[in-house]
Amino acid sequence: MKSSNFTKPIKILSLIVLLVGLSTSSLFAKTKKDFKIAWSIYVGFMPWPVIDSQKILDKWAKKYGINIDVVQINDYIESINQYNAGKFDGCAMASFDALSIPAAGGIDSTALILGDYSNGNDAIISKTAKTVKEIKGEKINLIELSVSHYLLARALELNGMSERDITIENTSDSDMVAAYGTDDVTTVTAWKPQVSEIEKMPKANNIFNSSQIPGEIMDLFVVNTKTLKDNPAFGKSLVGAWYEIMDLMTKNTPKSKEYMTMMAKDSGTDLEGFLDQVKTTHFFYTAKEAVEYYRGQKIRDTMKFMAEFSFNHGLYGEGASDYSFVGIEFPNGKVVGDKNNIKLRFDDTYMKMAESNSL
């Protein structure tokens, strides 16, 4: 039987509704061409200035028709604060800080790249103590409520102590080396390259470091979730450039040595000093390894520890009743915290594209 002509107006009306819907939705999708990302000096972040200066990121951005400006911020916490304020679309940061600053502040963020975990880069160093138990009653200089604070809390916990046993003195990472050189500072918690400089000084005992909690202090590249959703080209460009230089870093070639020397210079040291930092860093050189880690139990347990620390230290604000206030989502559908308030997403979508060479 032939279709009735009555169906034609319905089809036309449906098409109009569809087109109006598409036009309306496009108003809410903030696609753009220009992006800004931030990094600060830390061994796990040092590929970024080389990716920038050697036009690796430009090549990938050009492939997708966009521009990405790479900016160095001298103070690490300030780089995250500026990302939080919307001045950057992405920022290199530790997993703890991604949770305790943007996520806790209500900024929906995605951990686009798992770069590495600290395997000795973060440390507690003391002039007077040779064990963690010996710092009882002492003042500890560190960046308060940062990954250094988390490291200290874990060290105390593993030694049957708590923060009630010590006093914390808030000190910026840029002032840490100078502070340790003064008579009134006996113990600091810091990360490399500051740790390397402090260890050159007299009476510098490394009494606890991140190799004793392997896999916990992760370094990520974090982007605004809505920006990523509206602009997948942004994610593809960053991930493509990152794994290009990761592949190069694993090769024993003149180009690899040249780029590693650039990273050393950018971080204020020589190649030997930079390679010393690399030794205490577990880089996820392949996307496959990073994806596997994102899908494992270890990362969920670690982020739960960090959520508990954040709640216990008031980082979730007065409205939080317990550590589950902020939702943390993982690629296998697992969520730590509130499923209705997800603000940190460990999304392996783009790393899986890199793994399958489909970027």
Long-range contacts (C-beta under 8 A, 24 or more apart in sequence): 29-230, 30-226, 30-227, 30-230, 30-231, 31-230, 31-231, 32-66, 32-230, 32-231, 33-65, 33-66, 33-67, 34-66, 34-67, 34-68, 34-69, 35-66, 35-67, 35-68, 35-69, 35-89, 35-90, 35-227, 35-231, 35-234, 36-68, 36-69, 36-71, 36-87, 36-88, 36-89, 37-68, 37-69, 37-70, 37-71, 37-88, 37-89, 37-90, 37-91, 37-92, 37-221, 37-223, 37-238, 38-71, 38-72, 38-73, 38-79, 38-82, 38-83, 38-88, 38-90, 38-91, 38-92, 39-70, 39-71, 39-72, 39-73, 39-79, 39-91, 39-92, 40-72, 40-73, 40-74, 40-75, 40-76, 40-79, 40-92, 41-72, 41-74, 41-76, 41-193, 41-266, 41-267, 41-268, 42-76, 42-92, 42-121, 42-191, 42-192, 42-219, 42-267, 43-121, 43-192, 43-193, 43-267, 43-274, 43-277, 43-278, 43-281, 44-92, 44-115, 44-116, 44-118, 44-121, 44-219, 44-281, 44-283, 45-92, 45-115, 45-219, 46-263, 46-264, 46-266, 46-267, 46-274, 47-115, 47-242, 47-245, 47-246, 47-249, 47-263, 48-92, 49-262, 49-263, 49-266, 50-245, 50-259, 50-262, 50-263, 50-266, 51-241, 51-242, 51-244, 51-245, 53-262, 54-259, 54-262, 56-241, 56-244, 56-245, 57-237, 57-238, 57-241, 59-241, 60-236, 60-237, 60-238, 60-240, 60-241, 60-244, 61-237, 63-237, 63-240, 64-233, 64-234, 64-236, 64-237, 65-233, 66-231, 66-233, 66-234, 66-237, 68-234, 68-237, 68-238, 74-174, 75-172, 75-173, 75-174, 76-143, 76-173, 77-101, 77-143, 77-146, 77-172, 77-173, 83-107, 83-222, 83-224, 86-224, 89-223, 89-224, 89-227, 89-234, 90-221, 90-222, 90-223, 90-224, 90-234, 90-238, 91-221, 91-222, 92-219, 92-220, 92-221, 92-222, 93-219, 93-220, 93-222, 94-118, 94-147, 94-217, 94-218, 94-219, 94-220, 95-217, 95-218, 95-219, 95-220, 95-302, 95-303, 95-306, 96-146, 96-147, 96-150, 96-217, 96-306, 96-309, 97-146, 97-147, 98-220, 98-222, 98-344, 99-303, 99-306, 99-307, 99-310, 99-326, 99-328, 99-344, 100-145, 100-306, 100-310, 100-315, 102-222, 102-343, 102-344, 103-326, 103-328, 103-343, 103-344, 104-310, 104-315, 104-316, 104-317, 104-326, 104-343, 106-343, 107-224, 107-343, 108-224, 108-225, 108-226, 108-342, 108-343, 108-345, 109-222, 109-223, 109-224, 109-225, 109-343, 109-344, 109-345, 110-222, 110-223, 110-224, 110-225, 110-228, 110-344, 110-345, 110-347, 111-220, 111-221, 111-222, 111-344, 111-345, 111-346, 111-347, 112-220, 112-221, 112-222, 112-223, 112-228, 112-235, 112-238, 112-239, 112-347, 112-350, 112-351, 113-220, 113-221, 113-238, 113-239, 113-242, 113-290, 113-350, 113-351, 114-218, 114-219, 114-220, 114-284, 114-290, 114-293, 114-294, 114-346, 114-351, 115-218, 115-219, 115-220, 115-221, 115-242, 115-283, 115-284, 116-218, 116-219, 116-281, 116-282, 116-283, 116-284, 117-210, 117-214, 117-215, 117-216, 117-217, 117-218, 117-219, 117-281, 117-282, 118-191, 118-210, 118-217, 118-218, 118-219, 118-280, 118-281, 118-282, 119-210, 119-211, 119-214, 119-280, 119-281, 119-282, 120-209, 120-210, 120-211, 120-279, 120-280, 120-281, 121-191, 121-192, 121-195, 121-209, 121-210, 121-217, 121-277, 121-280, 121-281, 122-147, 122-148, 122-151, 122-189, 122-190, 122-191, 122-192, 122-195, 122-209, 122-210, 122-217, 123-151, 123-189, 123-190, 123-191, 123-195, 123-206, 123-208, 123-209, 123-210, 124-151, 124-152, 124-155, 124-187, 124-188, 124-189, 124-206, 124-207, 124-208, 124-209, 125-180, 125-187, 125-188, 125-189, 125-190, 125-195, 125-198, 125-199, 125-204, 125-205, 125-206, 125-207, 126-186, 126-187, 126-188, 126-204, 126-205, 126-207, 127-180, 127-186, 127-187, 127-203, 127-204, 127-205, 128-186, 128-187, 128-203, 129-186, 129-187, 129-205, 129-207, 130-205, 130-207, 131-159, 131-207, 132-156, 132-158, 132-159, 132-161, 132-207, 132-208, 133-159, 133-160, 133-161, 134-207, 135-165, 135-166, 135-187, 135-207, 136-161, 136-165, 136-166, 137-165, 137-166, 138-166, 138-167, 138-186, 138-187, 139-166, 139-167, 139-168, 139-169, 139-185, 139-186, 139-187, 140-166, 140-167, 140-168, 140-169, 140-187, 140-188, 140-189, 141-169, 141-171, 141-176, 141-179, 141-180, 141-185, 141-187, 141-188, 141-189, 142-168, 142-169, 142-170, 142-171, 142-188, 142-189, 142-190, 143-170, 143-171, 143-172, 143-173, 144-168, 144-170, 145-313, 145-315, 147-191, 147-217, 148-189, 148-190, 148-191, 149-189, 149-313, 150-217, 150-306, 150-309, 151-189, 151-208, 151-210, 151-213, 151-217, 152-189, 153-309, 154-213, 154-216, 154-305, 155-207, 155-208, 155-212, 158-212, 158-213, 180-204, 192-277, 192-280, 193-267, 193-268, 193-269, 193-273, 193-277, 196-269, 196-273, 196-276, 196-277, 209-280, 210-280, 211-280, 214-282, 215-282, 215-293, 215-298, 215-299, 215-302, 216-302, 216-305, 218-299, 218-302, 225-345, 235-349, 235-350, 236-350, 236-353, 236-359, 238-350, 239-287, 239-350, 239-351, 239-353, 239-354, 239-359, 240-354, 240-359, 242-354, 243-286, 243-287, 243-354, 246-283, 246-284, 246-285, 246-286, 247-285, 249-283, 249-285, 250-285, 286-355, 287-351, 287-352, 287-354, 287-355, 288-355, 290-348, 290-351, 291-331, 291-348, 291-351, 291-352, 291-355, 294-330, 294-331, 294-346, 294-348, 294-351, 295-330, 295-331, 295-332, 295-348, 299-330, 299-346, 300-330, 300-334, 300-336, 303-328, 303-336, 303-344, 303-346, 304-336, 307-336, 307-337
